[in-house]
């Protein structure tokens, strides 16, 4: 069964949770690299999602202006 891809909001929420983890006083250095990799991957996915949305808005705006 295919997995459902996360929405932009779900990715933002997950990234926020990871950032909070880094700001926690119980920060575990042993886990930091893995958590950082997760955060980096999410940030890249979010950037891609936002670029797609921006492109869609640009196309729609051009159609609207025509």
N, C-alpha and C positions, 0 to 999 in steps of 0.2 A: 504494500500500500504506500503510495507516495506521501511524503511529508508535506504539510502545509507550510509555505514560506511565511516568514514573519512579516507583519505590517511594519511600516515605518515607525508608528507609535510604539509598537512592541520592542523594536530595536532600540529606540531612544530610551525607553524605560529600562531595558536591560543594561544599556551603557551607563545610565545614571546609577543603577545599582552597583555596577562595577566601580564607578568613580567613588561612590560612598564607601565601598569596601576599602579602597586605598586611603581614604580619609579616617578610617576607623582606628582607634587607639590599639586595638588588638591585631594590627597589621602583621601578617605572617610572611616574613621575607621568603620563606620556602615556596609559597604559593604565588608570589608576586609575578614571576616571569609568565606563568600560565595565565594568570588573570590579565596581565598586560597584553598578551597575545590575543585573548578573547576581545578585550577592549579595542585593540587595533583593528581586528577583523570587523567588528561591529561599526567602528568609525568609518572604515572604508566602504562598507555596504551602505551606510547612511549617506555618505557623500554621493555614491552612485545613484541611490534612490532620489536624492534631492536634485541631481543633475537631470535625471529623467523627467521629474516633475517640472522643473524649470523649462525644459525643452517643450513639453506638452503645453505649458502655459504660453510660451512664445508662439507656438504654432497656432493655438486657439486665438491669441491676440491678433496675429496677422490675418487670420480668417475674418475675425470680427471687424478689423479695420478696412477690409476690402469692400 
